[in-house]
Amino acid sequence: MAFQTLDINELDPQIEPLYFCDANVWIAALKFYGIGDPAKEEKPYIDFVEAVVNLNELKDPEALKRIKNKPKFVITSMLLSEIINAFMRKVAMKTYFADKFTKGLDFKSAYRDNPVSDYNKQLNNLVTDIIAFKDYTILMDDNFCSLSPFEFIAELDSKMDFNDRYYFEFLKSKNIPFVTHDKDCHFDGVKVITSQVKLLHKRKY
């Protein structure tokens, strides 16, 4: 399969049984639930996450007959680590320091280890929000050894970071779509779902 993207604004989430959402998608949703005030570009992903949750919450027998799937979000150890670390640095810390004051600050000394910061409060809120998605997720092993990491790290360049390449190697044989807003995710062989204009302009069918 060549590079293929689908517009998340036109997607019916029930068409697939599983979705792998990039950390940026999770962070958008978790920021919305925990802090509110999402950016304009985050809204399609928040709507998508809510739509998947709503499908899983369906109880009406007649409505259940009409849907194709109650899709789940796939989570791996790499993804969960990236979600927590990025959220605490890019959302919690920036919110605490009013964003513009974070430049030049060390995350650990200024925020994590600062006894007067709200780090522990925000971490507890984040963990609670992540656990709230438990019934809508399935966990998968990363299969680190089978992905031959020494081979693909030798091919890393400025066009794709390690985590994105790792997710590509993980997903390419599983037929699981990758939901992302990252403009650098040019995955031949993995279906990409996005509202990122730069990705949609390159889509092929």
N, CA and C atoms as a LAMMPS dump frame, in Angstrom:
ITEM: TIMESTEP
0
ITEM: NUMBER OF ATOMS
615
ITEM: BOX BOUNDS ff ff ff
-5.0000000000000000e+02 5.0000000000000000e+02
-5.0000000000000000e+02 5.0000000000000000e+02
-5.0000000000000000e+02 5.0000000000000000e+02
ITEM: ATOMS id mol type element x y z
1 1 1 N 0.843 -1.205 0
2 1 2 C 0 0 0
3 1 3 C 0.872 1.246 0
4 2 1 N 0.628 2.159 -0.95
5 2 2 C 1.368 3.416 -1.007
6 2 3 C 0.909 4.334 0.113
7 3 1 N 1.546 5.495 0.182
8 3 2 C 1.177 6.463 1.202
9 3 3 C -0.286 6.85 1.037
10 4 1 N -1.087 6.611 2.062
11 4 2 C -2.529 6.851 1.998
12 4 3 C -2.976 7.6 3.235
13 5 1 N -3.698 8.691 3.041
14 5 2 C -4.243 9.432 4.181
15 5 3 C -5.747 9.598 4.024
16 6 1 N -6.421 9.632 5.147
17 6 2 C -7.861 9.884 5.19
18 6 3 C -8.103 11.136 6.027
19 7 1 N -9.027 11.954 5.591
20 7 2 C -9.375 13.175 6.31
21 7 3 C -10.209 12.797 7.531
22 8 1 N -9.717 13.124 8.705
23 8 2 C -10.409 12.748 9.936
24 8 3 C -11.776 13.424 10.04
25 9 1 N -11.937 14.559 9.365
26 9 2 C -13.216 15.27 9.396
27 9 3 C -14.303 14.536 8.604
28 10 1 N -13.892 13.636 7.72
29 10 2 C -14.836 12.899 6.882
30 10 3 C -14.958 11.435 7.297
31 11 1 N -14.274 11.063 8.366
32 11 2 C -14.163 9.653 8.747
33 11 3 C -15.295 9.228 9.691
34 12 1 N -15.86 8.07 9.419
35 12 2 C -16.791 7.433 10.343
36 12 3 C -15.969 6.466 11.202
37 13 1 N -15.78 6.731 12.492
38 13 2 C -14.884 5.917 13.315
39 13 3 C -15.239 4.436 13.404
40 14 1 N -16.478 4.089 13.114
41 14 2 C -16.879 2.683 13.25
42 14 3 C -16.355 1.803 12.11
43 15 1 N -15.709 2.395 11.089
44 15 2 C -15.251 1.583 9.962
45 15 3 C -14.061 0.702 10.32
46 16 1 N -13.341 1.049 11.382
47 16 2 C -12.168 0.273 11.785
48 16 3 C -12.362 -0.262 13.202
49 17 1 N -11.822 -1.442 13.506
50 17 2 C -11.933 -1.979 14.858
51 17 3 C -10.886 -1.422 15.824
52 18 1 N -9.75 -0.948 15.269
53 18 2 C -8.645 -0.466 16.1
54 18 3 C -8.046 0.801 15.505
55 19 1 N -7.581 1.682 16.397
56 19 2 C -6.872 2.889 15.982
57 19 3 C -5.659 3.086 16.883
58 20 1 N -4.559 3.495 16.267
59 20 2 C -3.373 3.863 17.036
60 20 3 C -3.236 5.373 16.936
61 21 1 N -3.479 6.064 18.036
62 21 2 C -3.418 7.524 18.052
63 21 3 C -2.049 7.997 18.524
64 22 1 N -1.47 8.894 17.752
65 22 2 C -0.189 9.489 18.104
66 22 3 C -0.322 10.23 19.434
67 23 1 N 0.806 10.477 20.073
68 23 2 C 0.79 11.185 21.36
69 23 3 C 0.133 12.555 21.229
70 24 1 N 0.315 13.224 20.073
71 24 2 C -0.283 14.556 19.928
72 24 3 C -1.804 14.505 19.948
73 25 1 N -2.374 13.402 19.497
74 25 2 C -3.835 13.237 19.536
75 25 3 C -4.296 13.006 20.972
76 26 1 N -3.603 12.128 21.663
77 26 2 C -3.929 11.874 23.068
78 26 3 C -3.793 13.142 23.91
79 27 1 N -2.738 13.888 23.668
80 27 2 C -2.505 15.101 24.453
81 27 3 C -3.609 16.121 24.201
82 28 1 N -4.049 16.237 22.955
83 28 2 C -5.153 17.152 22.655
84 28 3 C -6.407 16.765 23.429
85 29 1 N -6.724 15.461 23.425
86 29 2 C -7.919 14.998 24.13
87 29 3 C -7.785 15.159 25.64
88 30 1 N -6.638 14.78 26.178
89 30 2 C -6.425 14.868 27.621
90 30 3 C -6.37 16.311 28.098
91 31 1 N -5.811 17.177 27.278
92 31 2 C -5.792 18.604 27.618
93 31 3 C -7.21 19.15 27.649
94 32 1 N -8.025 18.728 26.69
95 32 2 C -9.412 19.187 26.632
96 32 3 C -10.191 18.743 27.864
97 33 1 N -10.049 17.454 28.237
98 33 2 C -10.781 16.935 29.384
99 33 3 C -10.254 17.507 30.698
100 34 1 N -8.958 17.766 30.766
101 34 2 C -8.375 18.197 32.032
102 34 3 C -8.285 19.69 32.216
103 35 1 N -8.026 20.409 31.122
104 35 2 C -7.79 21.845 31.229
105 35 3 C -8.78 22.65 30.408
106 36 1 N -9.248 22.072 29.288
107 36 2 C -10.169 22.775 28.414
108 36 3 C -9.436 23.661 27.426
109 37 1 N -10.188 24.471 26.682
110 37 2 C -9.629 25.456 25.768
111 37 3 C -8.699 24.835 24.727
112 38 1 N -9.205 23.925 23.898
113 38 2 C -8.355 23.319 22.872
114 38 3 C -8.034 24.296 21.753
115 39 1 N -6.899 24.085 21.092
116 39 2 C -6.573 24.872 19.911
117 39 3 C -7.466 24.437 18.752
118 40 1 N -7.618 25.299 17.763
119 40 2 C -8.506 25.021 16.636
120 40 3 C -8.111 23.73 15.922
121 41 1 N -6.798 23.516 15.729
122 41 2 C -6.349 22.337 14.998
123 41 3 C -6.522 21.047 15.784
124 42 1 N -6.762 21.166 17.099
125 42 2 C -6.941 19.981 17.935
126 42 3 C -8.381 19.449 17.923
127 43 1 N -9.328 20.303 17.565
128 43 2 C -10.736 19.927 17.689
129 43 3 C -11.123 18.687 16.884
130 44 1 N -10.666 18.504 15.631
131 44 2 C -11.05 17.283 14.905
132 44 3 C -10.622 16.006 15.621
133 45 1 N -9.496 16.044 16.309
134 45 2 C -9.007 14.863 17.015
135 45 3 C -9.79 14.631 18.3
136 46 1 N -10.145 15.714 18.977
137 46 2 C -10.983 15.602 20.17
138 46 3 C -12.353 15.024 19.796
139 47 1 N -12.915 15.516 18.703
140 47 2 C -14.214 15.007 18.226
141 47 3 C -14.106 13.523 17.874
142 48 1 N -12.992 13.136 17.248
143 48 2 C -12.789 11.741 16.877
144 48 3 C -12.715 10.854 18.119
145 49 1 N -11.94 11.272 19.112
146 49 2 C -11.822 10.501 20.352
147 49 3 C -13.178 10.368 21.023
148 50 1 N -13.928 11.456 21.084
149 50 2 C -15.253 11.412 21.702
150 50 3 C -16.191 10.485 20.926
151 51 1 N -16.073 10.473 19.597
152 51 2 C -16.926 9.605 18.786
153 51 3 C -16.637 8.134 19.062
154 52 1 N -15.359 7.792 19.223
155 52 2 C -14.991 6.419 19.556
156 52 3 C -15.531 6.047 20.938
157 53 1 N -15.394 6.94 21.883
158 53 2 C -15.912 6.695 23.227
159 53 3 C -17.419 6.485 23.178
160 54 1 N -18.118 7.328 22.418
161 54 2 C -19.577 7.227 22.324
162 54 3 C -20.009 5.898 21.71
163 55 1 N -19.269 5.414 20.711
164 55 2 C -19.584 4.118 20.117
165 55 3 C -19.447 3.006 21.15
166 56 1 N -18.427 3.108 21.984
167 56 2 C -18.226 2.094 23.015
168 56 3 C -19.266 2.159 24.116
169 57 1 N -19.882 3.32 24.27
170 57 2 C -20.871 3.499 25.323
171 57 3 C -22.283 3.133 24.879
172 58 1 N -22.442 2.814 23.594
173 58 2 C -23.776 2.456 23.104
174 58 3 C -24.338 1.243 23.838
175 59 1 N -25.569 1.361 24.282
176 59 2 C -26.232 0.258 24.982
177 59 3 C -27.534 -0.162 24.302
178 60 1 N -28.109 0.746 23.517
179 60 2 C -29.395 0.47 22.875
180 60 3 C -29.254 -0.666 21.857
181 61 1 N -30.014 -1.748 22.006
182 61 2 C -29.887 -2.915 21.116
183 61 3 C -30.101 -2.582 19.644
184 62 1 N -31.035 -1.696 19.351
185 62 2 C -31.313 -1.347 17.952
186 62 3 C -30.154 -0.559 17.357
187 63 1 N -29.591 0.349 18.149
188 63 2 C -28.442 1.131 17.675
189 63 3 C -27.223 0.236 17.463
190 64 1 N -27.057 -0.739 18.333
191 64 2 C -25.919 -1.654 18.227
192 64 3 C -25.984 -2.491 16.955
193 65 1 N -27.198 -2.786 16.492
194 65 2 C -27.35 -3.577 15.264
195 65 3 C -26.861 -2.818 14.037
196 66 1 N -26.85 -1.483 14.131
197 66 2 C -26.526 -0.662 12.965
198 66 3 C -25.05 -0.3 12.869
199 67 1 N -24.28 -0.563 13.893
200 67 2 C -22.863 -0.19 13.842
201 67 3 C -22.001 -1.372 13.42
202 68 1 N -20.878 -1.042 12.786
203 68 2 C -19.95 -2.071 12.3
204 68 3 C -18.982 -2.504 13.396
205 69 1 N -18.466 -1.54 14.15
206 69 2 C -17.464 -1.835 15.179
207 69 3 C -17.642 -0.93 16.389
208 70 1 N -17.258 -1.446 17.54
209 70 2 C -16.993 -0.622 18.708
210 70 3 C -15.472 -0.504 18.786
211 71 1 N -14.898 0.47 18.096
212 71 2 C -13.439 0.515 17.968
213 71 3 C -12.734 0.788 19.284
214 72 1 N -11.497 0.338 19.362
215 72 2 C -10.66 0.549 20.534
216 72 3 C -9.395 1.316 20.145
217 73 1 N -8.827 1.981 21.118
218 73 2 C -7.537 2.641 20.939
219 73 3 C -6.433 1.677 21.358
220 74 1 N -5.417 1.529 20.518
221 74 2 C -4.274 0.678 20.844
222 74 3 C -3.237 1.506 21.6
223 75 1 N -2.756 0.962 22.713
224 75 2 C -1.715 1.637 23.492
225 75 3 C -0.55 0.68 23.71
226 76 1 N 0.653 1.181 23.479
227 76 2 C 1.881 0.43 23.743
228 76 3 C 2.66 1.135 24.847
229 77 1 N 3.687 0.489 25.337
230 77 2 C 4.495 1.088 26.403
231 77 3 C 5.188 2.36 25.924
232 78 1 N 5.694 2.342 24.692
233 78 2 C 6.337 3.529 24.129
234 78 3 C 5.364 4.694 24.061
235 79 1 N 4.162 4.429 23.583
236 79 2 C 3.166 5.484 23.446
237 79 3 C 2.766 6.058 24.796
238 80 1 N 2.516 5.195 25.777
239 80 2 C 2.101 5.678 27.095
240 80 3 C 3.193 6.533 27.723
241 81 1 N 4.444 6.126 27.567
242 81 2 C 5.561 6.914 28.083
243 81 3 C 5.609 8.291 27.422
244 82 1 N 5.427 8.309 26.103
245 82 2 C 5.482 9.582 25.383
246 82 3 C 4.327 10.492 25.784
247 83 1 N 3.147 9.932 25.957
248 83 2 C 1.984 10.736 26.346
249 83 3 C 2.231 11.433 27.687
250 84 1 N 2.648 10.66 28.682
251 84 2 C 2.837 11.221 30.025
252 84 3 C 3.954 12.247 30.041
253 85 1 N 5.094 11.896 29.461
254 85 2 C 6.243 12.81 29.487
255 85 3 C 5.958 14.095 28.729
256 86 1 N 5.365 13.962 27.536
257 86 2 C 5.095 15.152 26.727
258 86 3 C 4.017 16.024 27.372
259 87 1 N 2.981 15.404 27.934
260 87 2 C 1.916 16.18 28.557
261 87 3 C 2.456 17.006 29.715
262 88 1 N 3.259 16.388 30.559
263 88 2 C 3.76 17.105 31.732
264 88 3 C 4.701 18.25 31.347
265 89 1 N 5.435 18.066 30.256
266 89 2 C 6.354 19.117 29.82
267 89 3 C 5.666 20.196 28.986
268 90 1 N 4.838 19.749 28.026
269 90 2 C 4.29 20.677 27.045
270 90 3 C 2.962 21.302 27.458
271 91 1 N 2.263 20.653 28.387
272 91 2 C 0.965 21.18 28.807
273 91 3 C 0.998 21.635 30.263
274 92 1 N 1.286 20.703 31.172
275 92 2 C 1.229 21.033 32.601
276 92 3 C 2.222 22.126 32.988
277 93 1 N 3.479 21.945 32.58
278 93 2 C 4.504 22.933 32.943
279 93 3 C 4.231 24.286 32.291
280 94 1 N 3.842 24.27 31.013
281 94 2 C 3.585 25.529 30.324
282 94 3 C 2.377 26.248 30.908
283 95 1 N 1.38 25.485 31.334
284 95 2 C 0.209 26.094 31.961
285 95 3 C 0.588 26.738 33.291
286 96 1 N 1.396 26.024 34.069
287 96 2 C 1.812 26.528 35.381
288 96 3 C 2.614 27.822 35.255
289 97 1 N 3.515 27.86 34.281
290 97 2 C 4.374 29.031 34.103
291 97 3 C 3.834 30.004 33.056
292 98 1 N 2.58 29.869 32.7
293 98 2 C 1.947 30.759 31.72
294 98 3 C 2.691 30.749 30.389
295 99 1 N 3.184 29.59 30.007
296 99 2 C 3.774 29.323 28.686
297 99 3 C 5.009 30.17 28.377
298 100 1 N 4.859 31.47 28.223
299 100 2 C 5.967 32.308 27.754
300 100 3 C 7.138 32.348 28.732
301 101 1 N 6.899 31.928 29.978
302 101 2 C 7.97 31.976 30.96
303 101 3 C 8.734 30.654 31.083
304 102 1 N 8.402 29.677 30.24
305 102 2 C 9.056 28.366 30.346
306 102 3 C 10.384 28.306 29.608
307 103 1 N 10.633 29.231 28.715
308 103 2 C 11.871 29.206 27.934
309 103 3 C 13.087 29.286 28.844
310 104 1 N 13.973 28.315 28.694
311 104 2 C 15.205 28.301 29.49
312 104 3 C 15.075 27.622 30.841
313 105 1 N 13.85 27.24 31.219
314 105 2 C 13.659 26.574 32.505
315 105 3 C 13.922 25.08 32.387
316 106 1 N 14.56 24.521 33.394
317 106 2 C 14.788 23.081 33.445
318 106 3 C 13.543 22.401 34.004
319 107 1 N 13.028 21.427 33.28
320 107 2 C 11.786 20.772 33.669
321 107 3 C 11.868 20.182 35.074
322 108 1 N 12.945 19.474 35.375
323 108 2 C 13.043 18.778 36.658
324 108 3 C 13.172 19.745 37.822
325 109 1 N 14.129 20.671 37.727
326 109 2 C 14.366 21.559 38.869
327 109 3 C 13.293 22.629 39.022
328 110 1 N 12.806 23.147 37.892
329 110 2 C 11.844 24.244 37.961
330 110 3 C 10.421 23.768 38.216
331 111 1 N 10.113 22.572 37.742
332 111 2 C 8.721 22.135 37.845
333 111 3 C 8.555 20.832 38.615
334 112 1 N 9.163 19.742 38.135
335 112 2 C 8.918 18.441 38.761
336 112 3 C 9.355 18.393 40.217
337 113 1 N 10.539 18.916 40.509
338 113 2 C 11.076 18.834 41.87
339 113 3 C 10.806 20.081 42.695
340 114 1 N 10.061 20.998 42.149
341 114 2 C 9.743 22.243 42.85
342 114 3 C 8.582 21.981 43.816
343 115 1 N 8.807 22.083 45.112
344 115 2 C 7.761 21.722 46.089
345 115 3 C 6.529 22.62 46.054
346 116 1 N 6.644 23.807 45.466
347 116 2 C 5.486 24.702 45.435
348 116 3 C 4.761 24.646 44.091
349 117 1 N 5.266 23.857 43.142
350 117 2 C 4.592 23.761 41.842
351 117 3 C 3.371 22.839 41.965
352 118 1 N 2.594 22.795 40.894
353 118 2 C 1.407 21.934 40.9
354 118 3 C 1.676 20.617 40.173
355 119 1 N 2.955 20.211 40.085
356 119 2 C 3.313 19.005 39.336
357 119 3 C 2.523 17.784 39.797
358 120 1 N 2.528 17.506 41.079
359 120 2 C 1.85 16.306 41.589
360 120 3 C 0.342 16.354 41.329
361 121 1 N -0.241 17.516 41.475
362 121 2 C -1.671 17.659 41.203
363 121 3 C -1.97 17.356 39.74
364 122 1 N -1.178 17.95 38.837
365 122 2 C -1.415 17.735 37.41
366 122 3 C -1.122 16.294 37
367 123 1 N -0.105 15.688 37.603
368 123 2 C 0.196 14.292 37.297
369 123 3 C -0.948 13.383 37.741
370 124 1 N -1.464 13.613 38.932
371 124 2 C -2.584 12.809 39.429
372 124 3 C -3.822 12.969 38.528
373 125 1 N -4.071 14.211 38.098
374 125 2 C -5.207 14.45 37.201
375 125 3 C -5.012 13.728 35.868
376 126 1 N -3.786 13.789 35.353
377 126 2 C -3.478 13.14 34.083
378 126 3 C -3.664 11.63 34.175
379 127 1 N -3.128 11.04 35.231
380 127 2 C -3.25 9.591 35.416
381 127 3 C -4.724 9.191 35.523
382 128 1 N -5.497 9.953 36.269
383 128 2 C -6.93 9.673 36.409
384 128 3 C -7.63 9.729 35.054
385 129 1 N -7.284 10.732 34.24
386 129 2 C -7.915 10.881 32.931
387 129 3 C -7.517 9.746 31.986
388 130 1 N -6.257 9.324 32.039
389 130 2 C -5.813 8.215 31.191
390 130 3 C -6.527 6.929 31.585
391 131 1 N -6.615 6.666 32.878
392 131 2 C -7.279 5.448 33.357
393 131 3 C -8.756 5.444 32.976
394 132 1 N -9.359 6.63 32.842
395 132 2 C -10.761 6.723 32.45
396 132 3 C -10.995 6.159 31.048
397 133 1 N -9.936 6.057 30.251
398 133 2 C -10.046 5.496 28.901
399 133 3 C -9.803 3.991 28.876
400 134 1 N -9.583 3.392 30.011
401 134 2 C -9.194 1.982 30.072
402 134 3 C -10.143 1.065 29.312
403 135 1 N -11.432 1.281 29.44
404 135 2 C -12.418 0.406 28.794
405 135 3 C -12.487 0.598 27.286
406 136 1 N -11.841 1.643 26.793
407 136 2 C -11.885 1.93 25.358
408 136 3 C -10.546 1.621 24.678
409 137 1 N -9.664 0.932 25.379
410 137 2 C -8.332 0.669 24.86
411 137 3 C -8.001 -0.818 24.912
412 138 1 N -7.021 -1.198 24.1
413 138 2 C -6.387 -2.494 24.267
414 138 3 C -4.887 -2.262 24.312
415 139 1 N -4.208 -3.063 25.087
416 139 2 C -2.754 -2.948 25.217
417 139 3 C -2.077 -3.936 24.285
418 140 1 N -1.021 -3.483 23.633
419 140 2 C -0.239 -4.361 22.762
420 140 3 C 1.23 -4.254 23.124
421 141 1 N 1.937 -5.379 23.057
422 141 2 C 3.379 -5.368 23.262
423 141 3 C 4.053 -4.64 22.109
424 142 1 N 5.142 -3.961 22.418
425 142 2 C 5.878 -3.214 21.397
426 142 3 C 6.673 -4.109 20.443
427 143 1 N 6.919 -5.351 20.851
428 143 2 C 7.704 -6.257 20.002
429 143 3 C 9.044 -5.64 19.621
430 144 1 N 9.716 -5.096 20.587
431 144 2 C 10.947 -4.338 20.333
432 144 3 C 11.986 -5.157 19.578
433 145 1 N 12.218 -6.368 20.005
434 145 2 C 13.256 -7.186 19.366
435 145 3 C 12.924 -7.505 17.917
436 146 1 N 11.681 -7.802 17.639
437 146 2 C 11.295 -8.196 16.286
438 146 3 C 11.291 -7.027 15.311
439 147 1 N 11.337 -5.792 15.817
440 147 2 C 11.314 -4.628 14.936
441 147 3 C 12.691 -4.271 14.395
442 148 1 N 13.723 -4.997 14.813
443 148 2 C 15.096 -4.765 14.334
444 148 3 C 15.506 -3.3 14.479
445 149 1 N 15.51 -2.78 15.704
446 149 2 C 15.774 -1.347 15.893
447 149 3 C 17.135 -0.883 15.398
448 150 1 N 18.143 -1.736 15.449
449 150 2 C 19.461 -1.316 14.979
450 150 3 C 19.479 -1.056 13.477
451 151 1 N 18.551 -1.686 12.773
452 151 2 C 18.466 -1.458 11.332
453 151 3 C 17.814 -0.121 11.019
454 152 1 N 16.692 0.183 11.685
455 152 2 C 16.018 1.423 11.301
456 152 3 C 16.617 2.667 11.947
457 153 1 N 17.318 2.556 13.072
458 153 2 C 17.934 3.768 13.611
459 153 3 C 19.065 4.244 12.703
460 154 1 N 19.643 3.321 11.941
461 154 2 C 20.703 3.704 11.001
462 154 3 C 20.137 4.513 9.838
463 155 1 N 18.805 4.475 9.672
464 155 2 C 18.161 5.192 8.578
465 155 3 C 17.493 6.489 9.033
466 156 1 N 17.599 6.831 10.314
467 156 2 C 16.949 8.043 10.813
468 156 3 C 17.561 9.286 10.177
469 157 1 N 16.698 10.248 9.909
470 157 2 C 17.163 11.535 9.388
471 157 3 C 16.226 12.629 9.883
472 158 1 N 16.361 13.814 9.342
473 158 2 C 15.576 14.959 9.82
474 158 3 C 14.104 14.876 9.441
475 159 1 N 13.736 13.936 8.565
476 159 2 C 12.359 13.851 8.102
477 159 3 C 11.442 13.093 9.055
478 160 1 N 12.005 12.298 9.968
479 160 2 C 11.18 11.508 10.881
480 160 3 C 11.956 11.214 12.16
481 161 1 N 11.328 11.469 13.323
482 161 2 C 12.032 11.19 14.572
483 161 3 C 11.916 9.711 14.938
484 162 1 N 12.623 9.312 15.981
485 162 2 C 12.685 7.9 16.34
486 162 3 C 11.316 7.324 16.664
487 163 1 N 10.539 8.037 17.479
488 163 2 C 9.242 7.495 17.893
489 163 3 C 8.314 7.261 16.704
490 164 1 N 8.286 8.223 15.772
491 164 2 C 7.429 8.056 14.598
492 164 3 C 7.875 6.853 13.771
493 165 1 N 9.173 6.703 13.593
494 165 2 C 9.663 5.559 12.824
495 165 3 C 9.36 4.255 13.557
496 166 1 N 9.46 4.293 14.876
497 166 2 C 9.162 3.108 15.675
498 166 3 C 7.689 2.71 15.526
499 167 1 N 6.81 3.696 15.578
500 167 2 C 5.386 3.413 15.417
501 167 3 C 5.104 2.848 14.026
502 168 1 N 5.783 3.39 13.013
503 168 2 C 5.611 2.873 11.661
504 168 3 C 6.014 1.407 11.579
505 169 1 N 7.172 1.064 12.13
506 169 2 C 7.641 -0.314 12.101
507 169 3 C 6.672 -1.22 12.857
508 170 1 N 6.118 -0.708 13.934
509 170 2 C 5.176 -1.48 14.745
510 170 3 C 3.855 -1.718 14.009
511 171 1 N 3.374 -0.707 13.283
512 171 2 C 2.039 -0.762 12.694
513 171 3 C 1.982 -1.375 11.3
514 172 1 N 3.061 -1.356 10.568
515 172 2 C 2.99 -1.648 9.136
516 172 3 C 2.494 -3.055 8.805
517 173 1 N 2.675 -3.997 9.723
518 173 2 C 2.202 -5.356 9.447
519 173 3 C 0.884 -5.674 10.154
520 174 1 N 0.287 -4.686 10.812
521 174 2 C -0.898 -4.942 11.642
522 174 3 C -2.202 -4.393 11.066
523 175 1 N -2.116 -3.613 9.998
524 175 2 C -3.314 -3.049 9.385
525 175 3 C -4.115 -2.2 10.366
526 176 1 N -3.406 -1.463 11.199
527 176 2 C -4.039 -0.55 12.157
528 176 3 C -3.762 0.882 11.709
529 177 1 N -4.782 1.711 11.506
530 177 2 C -4.559 3.094 11.074
531 177 3 C -3.844 3.914 12.151
532 178 1 N -3.085 4.886 11.685
533 178 2 C -2.325 5.782 12.563
534 178 3 C -2.978 7.154 12.523
535 179 1 N -3.458 7.628 13.665
536 179 2 C -4.13 8.922 13.757
537 179 3 C -3.127 9.942 14.29
538 180 1 N -2.854 10.975 13.514
539 180 2 C -1.812 11.92 13.902
540 180 3 C -2.036 13.282 13.268
541 181 1 N -1.436 14.306 13.879
542 181 2 C -1.392 15.643 13.289
543 181 3 C 0.041 15.995 12.901
544 182 1 N 0.926 15.035 12.977
545 182 2 C 2.337 15.265 12.699
546 182 3 C 2.569 15.299 11.193
547 183 1 N 2.992 16.43 10.685
548 183 2 C 3.168 16.6 9.233
549 183 3 C 4.306 15.763 8.669
550 184 1 N 5.167 15.195 9.533
551 184 2 C 6.308 14.411 9.064
552 184 3 C 5.995 12.93 8.889
553 185 1 N 4.78 12.514 9.175
554 185 2 C 4.451 11.082 9.137
555 185 3 C 4.051 10.638 7.74
556 186 1 N 5.039 10.369 6.927
557 186 2 C 4.815 9.866 5.57
558 186 3 C 5.043 8.364 5.59
559 187 1 N 4.012 7.607 5.925
560 187 2 C 4.132 6.176 6.147
561 187 3 C 3.62 5.376 4.952
562 188 1 N 4.504 4.945 4.073
563 188 2 C 4.093 4.03 3.02
564 188 3 C 3.8 2.676 3.642
565 189 1 N 2.55 2.216 3.479
566 189 2 C 2.192 0.919 4.04
567 189 3 C 1.347 1.006 5.289
568 190 1 N 1.122 2.217 5.802
569 190 2 C 0.262 2.413 6.97
570 190 3 C -0.747 3.509 6.639
571 191 1 N -2.019 3.234 6.858
572 191 2 C -3.069 4.226 6.62
573 191 3 C -2.983 5.316 7.686
574 192 1 N -2.908 6.565 7.249
575 192 2 C -2.797 7.701 8.16
576 192 3 C -4.102 8.485 8.155
577 193 1 N -4.614 8.774 9.341
578 193 2 C -5.84 9.555 9.499
579 193 3 C -5.469 10.887 10.133
580 194 1 N -5.869 11.989 9.499
581 194 2 C -5.362 13.283 9.933
582 194 3 C -6.239 14.426 9.437
583 195 1 N -6.015 15.614 9.996
584 195 2 C -6.558 16.839 9.411
585 195 3 C -5.412 17.746 8.981
586 196 1 N -4.195 17.203 9.06
587 196 2 C -2.99 17.951 8.699
588 196 3 C -2.962 18.18 7.185
589 197 1 N -3.039 19.448 6.794
590 197 2 C -3.136 19.804 5.375
591 197 3 C -1.952 19.27 4.578
592 198 1 N -0.769 19.336 5.13
593 198 2 C 0.414 18.892 4.391
594 198 3 C 0.388 17.397 4.114
595 199 1 N -0.248 16.638 4.974
596 199 2 C -0.391 15.207 4.725
597 199 3 C -1.515 14.927 3.736
598 200 1 N -2.619 15.641 3.867
599 200 2 C -3.757 15.399 2.994
600 200 3 C -3.454 15.778 1.542
601 201 1 N -2.581 16.729 1.344
602 201 2 C -2.208 17.133 -0.019
603 201 3 C -1.409 16.046 -0.725
604 202 1 N -0.837 15.128 0.046
605 202 2 C -0.015 14.075 -0.543
606 202 3 C -0.756 12.756 -0.655
607 203 1 N -2.026 12.727 -0.308
608 203 2 C -2.714 11.446 -0.22
609 203 3 C -2.919 10.782 -1.585
610 204 1 N -2.913 9.456 -1.529
611 204 2 C -3.141 8.637 -2.716
612 204 3 C -4.173 7.573 -2.36
613 205 1 N -4.882 7.064 -3.312
614 205 2 C -5.912 6.065 -3.076
615 205 3 C -5.596 4.801 -3.86
